[in-house]
Amino acid sequence: LAGPCVFLASKASDYINGYTIAVDGGWLAR
């Protein structure tokens, strides 16, 4: 779960908009 959170908080996610990201345990973050 930490990986996607770190990615979304980083500058690399500036161009990510409206995607659904599957995270550990089957949870979905939008």
Protein Blocks (a to p, Z undefined) as FASTA:
>chain_A
ZZmmmmmmmmklmmgghiacddehhiacZZ
